[in-house]
Amino acid sequence: MTVNPYQNPALPVEKRVEDLLGRMTLTEKAGLMFHTMAAVNPDGTLPPGDAMIPDTGSLIRDGQLNHFNILTFAPVTPRRIAEWHNRIQEIAAGTRLGIPVTVSTDPRHGVIDNPAASAAAGGFSAWPEPIGLGATKDPAVVRQFADIARQEYLAAGIRVALHPMADLASEPRWARTSGTLGSDADMVSELIAAYVRGLQGPELGPGSVVAMVKHFPGAGPQKDGEDAHFAYGREQVYPGDNWEYHLKPFEAAFAAGAAQIMPYYGMPVGTGHEEVGFSFNRGVIEGLLRQRYGFDGVVCTDWGLVTDAEIMGSPMPARAWGVEHLDRLSRIEKILNAGADQLGGEQCPELIVELVGQGRISTERIDVSVRRILRDKFRLGLFDHRRYVDPDLAEQVAGQASFRRAGLEAQRRSIVVLTNHTTLPLAEGVTVYLDGVDPAVAQAYAKVTDDPAAADVAIVRRGAPHEPREGGFEAFFHSGRLDFTDQELAPLLSLAATVPTVLDVMLDRPAVLTPLADETAALVGTFGVSDEALLDVLFGRSPATGTLPFELPSSMAAVEASREDVPNDTAGPLFPYGHGLTL
C-alpha cells in the first residue's frame, strides 16, 4: 500500500500540510472551509436530514465537508456519540483523500439546554454554568473543569470546544450572561487562561481539545442587552468608551495558546470600525486580531451569516448585520476578505468555488485558510491514531464517579449566600416545606411537609425573571426585564410571611431581588447547581464560599440608565460585585 507524505506521521506537520494541500481540488478545499451542524440520533446513528440539518453523510461524500458541530435534541450518551463519530469517520475515510472529520460541540456540562448556546450535561459530568465557575473565582477549579471536559470530549471523539466565552458580563440584560465567566476583566482573564490550558494542554497535540474562544472582540456590550442572534439586537455600543477593556480576556487567551477564535454576530456602532458584523469586519479580524495580536490560528464565524433559514418552525434570517443588502456570494467574499477561515453553520462550498471561478477570490487566499485548518487536524492526530475512538472507553471515562464528584464540589463552591438573617446553616432534622426542590433529595437532610404552617423553614428555588419571547428558537433566550412582576412576587412574599423562607434564585442573569432581600430569612444565588449541592451548603455540610461574578442591580431603572460596555455600572446596586457571605 502506497503511503503519501501527508499520511506519514514521521514527517513534520508543515510538510504533511503542504503535501495534502497540493493534492486537493478547489472543491475539496472549499468543503474544508465550512463548519456546519450535524444531528446525532439517541442510538448513535445518523439522521436522514431535514430542512434545518441536511444529511451528514451526503455533506461528507458530496460536499467534501468535514467539520461538524453536534446537536443532540434528545438525551444521547457519550457512548452513542462515540459510535456516531466512528460512523462518520468511516464515511470520511472512503472519500478520495480520506480527510478525517473534526467534531465540535457547544458547552455540554451544565443545566441550560439551548440549541444555539449549550446542551445539558446528560452522560457527561455536571458542573455549574460558566458564570458559576466565575463565582468561584478560582483558576484551579476552572482548569480542573476544562481538563475533565477535555478527557470526556476526547473519549467521545469531540475535538473542538466551541467555548470558552471570553465575553464580559457588562450588560445585565444580555441573554448570554450565563455563558461568561463574569464581569471583571482581570478576574475573567485569569479564568480564561486556565480554561484554555485545561482544554489544550501546554500545546495543541493528540491529547488536546481545541479551544475556540469566543466572541472576539467581546460580545458583552449589546445595545439594551438584546442579543445579536436577532436583528433587533445587532448593535454593540460603547457609551463608556470601554472597547479596550473587553479585549483583556482575549489577550489572556492568546497568551495561553488559544488555537481558534470565533467573532460574534454584533456590529460595532460609533467606534471608528466599519459598522458591519464582526465576521465581515476586516479592521477587526485582519487588523486587530491578525496584525495587532499576531493571531495565525483558525478564525471561524458564528453560525448562519450567509443563508436565510428556518429554525424550529420560525424564519431565521442570516445574521448579515450591516451587509443585509449583499447577496450570498458577496457576503462570503466579504467574510474571506475580512480574514476569516471558516463559515459556521453553513454548507455551501459551491459558492467559494464560484467566487474563485469569477476571479473575486484567489486560490492563494483559499490556500491560506486551508493551511490553517489542516494544520490543526494534523496537530490533533486525526490523520493518525486519533481518527476513531473506543465506545467502551467513552462509556467508562465520561461521567465517571471522580469527575461527577469534582463537578458537584464545584457546584457547591459556586453558591453565593446573599443574605442570612440568623437562619443558616439549617439544623439537620428540621421540618421543611419545599417548592422547586426534590423531596427525595431533601429527605436526607430534613423532615418534609407539604404544609407551610407545619414547617420550621421553607426552601424555595426560582429562576431569574425574564421577558418571554415568542418563536421556537427565540424562546430559549432569557432576555428583557430582570425584576419579578407583582404576580410572581405575591406567592413568595405570602410564603415568607407564613414561615421563614430560604429563597434560591438561579442567576443566569443578574436579577433584581430588592423586594425579597428583607422579606426572606435568607437569600441565595446559584448558577446551575443540583438540589444536593444547594442543600449541602444550606445545612452546613459544605462551606459557603462563592461570591457574585457580577453586581445585582437594585432596580430596572438603574439597569436602563447604566452603560452597556461598563461592567458593574448600575447606580446603588443591591449587592456589589464580589459580595458573598461565608458560613
C-alpha positions in Angstrom: 0.0 0.0 0.0 1.4 3.4 -1.1 1.7 5.9 1.7 1.6 9.5 0.6 3.7 12.0 2.5 0.6 13.6 4.2 -0.2 10.1 5.6 3.3 9.7 7.1 3.2 10.6 10.9 7.0 10.7 10.9 7.1 13.9 8.8 6.7 17.4 10.3 3.2 18.8 10.3 4.0 21.6 7.8 5.4 19.1 5.2 2.2 17.0 5.6 0.0 20.1 5.2 1.8 21.2 2.0 1.7 17.7 0.5 -2.0 17.3 1.2 -2.8 20.9 0.1 -1.1 20.2 -3.3 -3.3 17.2 -3.9 -6.6 18.9 -3.1 -9.1 20.1 -5.7 -10.7 23.5 -5.2 -14.0 21.8 -4.3 -12.2 19.8 -1.5 -10.6 22.9 -0.2 -13.9 24.8 -0.2 -15.5 21.9 1.7 -12.9 22.3 4.4 -13.9 25.9 5.0 -17.4 25.1 6.3 -18.1 24.2 9.9 -21.8 23.2 10.0 -24.2 21.3 12.2 -24.9 17.6 12.5 -27.6 15.8 14.4 -26.9 12.7 16.5 -29.7 10.1 17.0 -30.1 8.8 20.5 -29.0 5.4 19.2 -25.8 6.8 17.7 -26.9 6.6 14.1 -27.1 9.4 11.5 -30.5 11.0 11.0 -31.7 11.2 7.3 -31.5 15.0 7.4 -34.2 17.7 7.1 -34.6 21.3 6.1 -32.7 22.5 9.2 -29.8 20.0 9.3 -29.0 18.2 6.0 -27.9 14.5 5.8 -24.4 14.4 7.3 -23.2 11.5 5.1 -24.1 13.4 2.0 -22.3 16.5 3.1 -19.2 14.5 3.7 -19.4 12.4 0.5 -20.7 15.0 -1.9 -19.9 18.4 -0.3 -16.5 17.4 1.0 -17.4 18.9 4.4 -15.6 17.6 7.4 -16.2 19.9 10.3 -19.4 19.3 12.3 -20.9 20.8 15.4 -23.0 18.1 17.0 -26.6 18.8 18.1 -28.3 16.4 20.4 -32.1 17.2 20.5 -32.8 14.2 22.8 -30.6 12.6 25.5 -27.6 11.0 23.9 -25.0 9.1 25.9 -21.3 9.7 25.3 -21.1 6.1 24.1 -23.6 6.8 21.4 -21.8 10.0 20.4 -18.6 7.9 20.1 -20.4 5.4 17.9 -21.8 8.2 15.7 -18.4 9.7 15.5 -16.9 6.5 14.2 -19.7 6.1 11.6 -18.9 9.5 10.1 -15.2 8.9 10.2 -15.8 5.7 8.2 -17.6 7.7 5.6 -14.8 10.3 5.5 -12.2 7.5 5.1 -13.9 6.5 1.9 -13.5 9.9 0.2 -10.8 10.5 -2.3 -8.2 11.8 0.1 -9.7 10.4 3.3 -9.5 13.6 5.2 -10.8 12.9 8.8 -13.8 14.7 10.3 -13.3 17.2 13.1 -16.3 17.1 15.6 -17.1 20.1 17.8 -19.6 20.9 20.5 -21.1 23.8 22.3 -20.7 23.5 26.1 -22.5 20.4 27.5 -21.6 20.2 31.2 -24.3 22.4 32.7 -28.1 22.6 33.1 -29.1 25.1 30.4 -30.3 23.4 27.2 -30.4 26.0 24.4 -29.7 24.7 20.8 -27.9 27.9 20.0 -25.6 28.0 23.0 -25.3 24.9 25.2 -26.6 21.4 26.0 -27.4 19.9 29.3 -24.8 17.5 30.8 -26.6 14.2 30.1 -24.0 11.5 30.5 -21.1 13.9 31.0 -20.1 15.2 34.4 -22.4 18.0 35.7 -20.8 21.4 36.6 -22.2 24.8 37.3 -22.8 27.0 34.3 -19.6 29.0 33.3 -20.9 32.0 35.2 -20.9 29.7 38.3 -17.3 28.9 37.6 -16.8 32.6 37.7 -18.4 32.8 41.1 -15.7 30.5 42.5 -13.0 33.0 41.3 -10.6 30.1 41.4 -8.4 29.4 38.3 -7.6 25.9 39.7 -11.3 25.0 39.7 -11.7 26.2 36.1 -8.6 24.4 34.9 -9.9 21.2 36.6 -13.2 21.6 34.9 -11.6 22.2 31.5 -9.2 19.2 31.9 -12.1 16.9 32.8 -14.2 18.2 29.9 -11.1 17.5 27.7 -10.9 13.9 28.8 -14.7 13.4 28.3 -14.8 15.0 24.9 -11.7 13.2 23.8 -13.2 9.8 24.7 -16.4 10.6 22.7 -14.5 11.9 19.7 -15.2 15.6 20.2 -12.0 17.6 19.3 -13.1 21.2 19.2 -14.8 23.0 22.1 -16.9 25.9 20.9 -16.0 27.6 24.1 -15.0 29.3 26.4 -16.7 32.6 26.1 -14.2 35.4 26.9 -17.0 38.0 26.8 -17.6 40.2 29.8 -21.0 40.3 31.6 -21.1 44.1 31.3 -24.8 44.5 30.2 -27.1 42.9 32.9 -29.9 42.1 30.4 -27.8 40.1 27.9 -29.2 36.6 27.4 -25.7 35.1 27.1 -24.5 36.2 30.5 -24.7 32.6 31.9 -22.0 31.5 29.4 -19.5 34.1 30.6 -17.1 33.9 33.5 -18.1 37.2 35.0 -17.9 41.0 34.6 -14.4 41.8 35.8 -11.8 41.7 33.0 -8.8 40.9 35.3 -10.6 38.0 37.0 -12.0 36.7 33.8 -8.6 36.8 32.2 -7.2 34.6 34.9 -10.0 32.1 34.5 -9.9 32.1 30.7 -6.2 31.3 30.7 -6.8 28.4 33.0 -9.7 27.2 30.8 -7.7 27.2 27.6 -4.8 25.4 29.2 -7.1 22.8 30.7 -8.6 22.0 27.2 -5.4 22.2 25.1 -2.6 21.5 27.5 0.8 23.1 27.0 0.5 22.9 23.3 -2.0 21.5 20.8 -1.5 17.8 20.3 -3.2 14.4 20.0 -4.4 14.7 23.7 -5.9 18.2 23.2 -9.3 19.6 22.6 -9.2 22.8 20.6 -10.4 25.9 22.5 -12.4 28.0 20.0 -12.5 31.2 22.2 -15.4 33.5 21.5 -16.7 36.0 20.8 -14.0 38.4 19.6 -13.6 41.3 20.3 -16.1 40.9 23.2 -19.8 40.5 22.8 -20.9 41.9 26.1 -21.8 45.5 25.2 -25.1 44.6 23.4 -27.3 47.6 23.0 -30.1 47.5 25.6 -28.9 43.9 26.4 -30.6 42.4 23.3 -28.8 39.5 21.7 -27.2 39.7 18.2 -28.8 36.4 17.1 -31.7 38.6 16.3 -32.0 41.7 14.1 -33.2 43.9 17.0 -30.0 43.0 18.9 -27.5 43.6 16.1 -25.8 46.7 17.6 -22.9 46.7 20.0 -22.3 50.1 21.6 -19.6 51.6 23.8 -21.1 54.7 25.6 -18.3 54.3 28.2 -15.6 54.3 25.6 -14.6 50.9 27.0 -13.6 49.0 23.9 -10.1 48.1 25.1 -11.3 46.7 28.4 -13.3 44.0 26.6 -10.1 42.8 24.8 -8.3 41.9 28.0 -9.6 38.3 28.4 -8.8 37.6 24.7 -5.3 38.8 25.3 -5.0 36.2 28.1 -6.4 33.5 25.9 -3.8 34.3 23.2 -1.1 34.1 25.8 -2.4 30.7 26.9 -2.2 29.4 23.3 -5.8 29.5 22.2 -5.8 27.8 18.8 -9.1 29.1 17.3 -11.2 32.2 17.6 -14.9 33.0 16.8 -16.1 36.6 16.3 -19.6 37.5 17.3 -22.6 38.4 15.2 -22.8 42.0 16.5 -21.8 45.1 14.6 -19.9 47.9 16.4 -21.6 51.3 16.4 -19.7 54.5 16.9 -16.3 53.0 17.4 -14.4 54.0 14.2 -14.6 50.5 12.9 -16.8 49.7 9.9 -20.4 49.2 11.1 -20.8 45.6 9.9 -20.9 42.3 11.8 -17.5 41.3 13.3 -17.0 38.4 10.9 -17.4 40.8 7.9 -15.1 43.3 9.5 -11.6 43.5 8.1 -10.5 46.1 10.5 -11.4 43.8 13.4 -10.2 40.4 12.1 -7.3 41.3 9.8 -6.3 44.5 11.5 -6.9 43.9 15.2 -6.8 40.1 15.5 -4.2 39.1 12.9 -1.9 42.2 12.9 -2.1 43.7 16.3 -2.2 40.4 18.2 -0.4 38.3 15.6 -3.0 35.5 15.7 -2.4 33.0 13.0 -4.9 30.3 14.1 -8.3 29.4 12.6 -11.0 32.1 12.7 -14.5 30.6 12.3 -17.5 32.8 12.0 -20.5 32.4 14.2 -23.3 30.3 12.8 -25.6 31.4 9.9 -24.2 34.6 8.4 -24.9 33.9 4.8 -28.0 31.9 4.2 -31.6 32.6 5.4 -33.0 29.6 7.3 -36.0 28.3 9.2 -35.2 27.1 12.7 -37.8 25.2 14.8 -40.6 26.5 12.5 -39.6 30.1 12.8 -37.9 32.2 10.0 -34.3 32.9 10.8 -32.7 35.5 8.5 -29.0 35.3 8.0 -27.1 37.3 10.6 -25.5 39.5 8.0 -25.7 42.6 10.1 -24.7 45.7 8.2 -24.5 43.8 4.9 -28.0 42.6 4.6 -28.1 44.1 1.1 -25.4 41.8 -0.2 -26.2 38.6 -1.9 -24.8 35.3 -0.6 -21.7 35.4 -2.9 -20.8 38.9 -1.8 -21.3 38.0 1.9 -18.8 35.1 1.6 -16.4 37.3 -0.3 -16.5 39.9 2.4 -16.0 37.3 5.2 -13.0 35.9 3.4 -11.5 39.3 2.7 -12.0 40.2 6.3 -9.7 37.4 7.2 -11.9 34.5 8.4 -11.1 30.9 7.5 -14.3 29.0 8.1 -18.0 29.8 7.9 -20.0 28.4 10.8 -23.5 26.8 10.4 -23.3 26.9 6.6 -22.9 24.3 3.9 -22.4 26.0 0.5 -18.9 25.3 -0.7 -20.0 25.7 -4.3 -20.2 29.5 -3.6 -16.5 29.6 -2.8 -15.8 27.7 -6.0 -17.9 30.2 -7.9 -16.1 33.2 -6.3 -12.7 31.7 -7.4 -14.1 31.0 -10.8 -15.2 34.6 -11.2 -11.8 35.9 -10.1 -13.2 37.5 -7.0 -11.2 35.4 -4.6 -7.8 34.0 -5.4 -6.7 30.4 -4.9 -3.8 31.8 -2.9 -6.3 33.3 -0.5 -8.1 30.0 -0.2 -4.8 28.2 0.5 -4.0 30.5 3.4 -7.1 29.3 5.3 -6.9 25.7 4.2 -3.3 25.5 5.6 -4.5 26.8 9.0 -7.4 24.3 9.1 -5.3 21.3 8.0 -2.6 22.2 10.5 -5.0 21.8 13.4 -6.2 18.4 12.1 -2.7 17.1 11.9 -1.7 18.5 15.3 -4.7 16.8 16.8 -3.6 13.5 15.4 -6.8 13.0 13.4 -4.9 11.5 10.4 -3.2 9.0 12.6 -4.2 7.1 15.8 -7.0 9.6 16.7 -9.3 9.1 13.8 -11.5 6.5 15.7 -12.5 6.2 19.3 -13.5 3.3 21.6 -17.2 3.5 22.6 -16.4 1.3 25.6 -13.8 3.7 26.8 -16.2 6.6 26.2 -18.7 5.0 28.5 -16.0 4.4 31.2 -14.4 7.9 31.0 -17.3 10.3 30.5 -19.3 10.9 33.7 -17.1 8.6 35.8 -17.6 8.9 39.6 -14.5 11.0 40.3 -15.5 13.5 37.6 -19.0 13.8 39.0 -17.6 14.4 42.5 -15.4 17.2 41.1 -18.4 18.7 39.3 -20.5 18.5 42.5 -17.8 20.2 44.5 -17.5 23.0 42.0 -21.3 23.4 42.2 -21.0 23.8 46.0 -18.2 26.3 45.7 -20.2 28.4 43.3 -23.1 29.0 45.6 -23.4 32.6 46.9 -25.2 33.4 50.1 -26.6 36.9 49.6 -28.4 37.5 52.9 -28.7 35.5 56.1 -31.0 36.6 58.9 -29.6 34.2 61.5 -31.2 31.3 59.6 -28.3 29.5 58.0 -26.9 27.0 58.4 -30.1 25.0 58.9 -30.1 22.3 61.6 -30.5 18.8 60.2 -33.7 17.1 61.0 -35.9 20.2 60.9 -39.2 20.2 59.2 -39.1 21.8 55.7 -41.6 22.9 53.2 -40.3 22.6 49.6 -41.0 24.5 46.4 -38.7 23.6 43.5 -36.7 21.1 45.5 -36.9 17.3 45.1 -38.4 15.8 48.3 -36.4 12.6 47.7 -33.2 14.6 47.9 -34.3 16.7 50.9 -35.2 13.7 53.0 -31.5 13.1 53.6 -31.3 16.4 55.4 -34.7 17.1 57.0 -38.3 16.0 57.5 -40.5 17.1 54.6 -44.0 18.5 54.9 -46.5 19.8 52.3 -48.0 22.2 54.8 -46.1 25.5 55.2 -47.7 26.2 58.6 -46.3 23.0 59.9 -42.7 23.7 58.7 -39.8 25.2 60.6 -38.5 26.6 57.3 -39.3 26.8 53.6 -36.8 26.2 50.9 -37.8 27.6 47.5 -35.9 27.6 44.2 -36.8 30.0 41.4 -35.3 31.0 38.1 -34.3 34.6 37.5 -37.0 36.8 35.9 -37.1 37.3 32.2 -39.4 38.6 29.4 -40.7 35.6 27.4 -40.1 35.9 23.7 -42.2 34.2 21.0 -40.8 31.7 18.5 -39.4 28.3 18.9 -35.8 29.4 18.8 -36.1 32.8 20.4 -37.9 31.4 23.4 -34.6 29.8 24.5 -33.1 33.2 25.2 -33.8 34.8 28.6 -34.0 38.5 27.7 -35.6 41.7 28.8 -36.7 42.5 32.3 -34.7 41.3 35.3 -37.3 42.1 38.0 -40.2 40.0 39.3 -43.7 41.1 38.5 -46.2 41.6 41.3 -47.9 38.4 40.3 -44.6 36.5 40.6 -43.7 38.1 43.9 -47.1 37.5 45.6 -46.7 33.8 46.4 -43.1 34.2 47.6 -44.0 37.1 49.9 -47.0 35.2 51.2 -45.0 32.2 52.0 -42.2 34.3 53.6 -44.9 35.8 55.9 -46.0 32.3 56.9 -42.7 30.6 57.6 -39.1 31.6 57.5 -38.2 31.2 53.9 -34.8 30.5 52.2 -35.0 31.6 48.6 -32.6 30.4 46.0 -32.6 32.2 42.6 -30.8 30.7 39.6 -28.8 33.8 38.4 -28.4 33.1 34.7 -28.6 36.9 34.6 -28.3 39.5 37.4 -31.8 39.5 38.8 -33.4 42.5 40.7 -34.1 41.0 44.1 -34.8 44.2 46.1 -38.4 43.3 47.1 -37.2 40.0 48.5 -34.0 40.8 50.3 -35.5 41.8 53.6 -38.6 39.7 53.5 -36.9 36.3 53.2 -35.0 34.6 56.0 -32.1 34.0 53.7 -31.4 34.8 50.0 -29.1 32.6 47.9 -27.8 32.9 44.4 -26.9 29.9 42.3 -25.7 29.3 38.7 -26.9 25.8 37.7 -26.5 23.5 40.7 -28.2 20.4 41.9 -30.5 20.2 44.9 -27.8 18.1 46.6 -25.2 20.8 46.2 -27.6 23.5 47.4 -28.7 21.6 50.5 -25.1 20.7 51.4 -24.4 24.4 51.8 -27.8 25.3 53.4 -27.4 22.6 56.0 -23.7 23.3 56.7 -22.3 20.1 55.2 -20.2 22.3 52.9 -19.0 25.9 53.5 -20.4 28.8 51.6 -17.5 30.4 49.7 -18.9 31.7 46.3 -19.0 35.4 45.6 -21.0 37.3 43.0 -19.4 37.3 39.5 -21.4 40.5 38.7 -23.3 43.0 40.7 -27.0 42.6 41.4 -28.9 45.8 40.5 -31.4 47.4 42.8 -33.9 48.3 40.1 -34.7 48.1 36.4 -34.4 51.9 36.2 -30.8 51.6 37.3 -30.1 48.9 34.7 -31.6 51.0 32.0 -29.5 54.0 33.0 -26.3 52.0 33.0 -23.7 51.9 30.2 -23.6 48.6 28.2 -19.8 48.4 27.9 -19.0 49.3 31.6 -19.3 46.3 34.0 -20.9 46.7 37.4 -22.2 50.2 36.3 -25.7 50.4 37.9 -26.3 53.1 40.5 -26.8 51.8 44.1 -26.6 48.1 43.4 -28.4 45.9 45.9 -25.3 43.7 46.1 -21.9 44.7 44.7 -19.6 42.6 42.6 -17.8 40.1 44.8 -20.4 40.1 47.5 -21.0 36.8 49.3 -21.4 35.7 52.9 -19.5 32.9 54.4 -21.0 30.1 56.5 
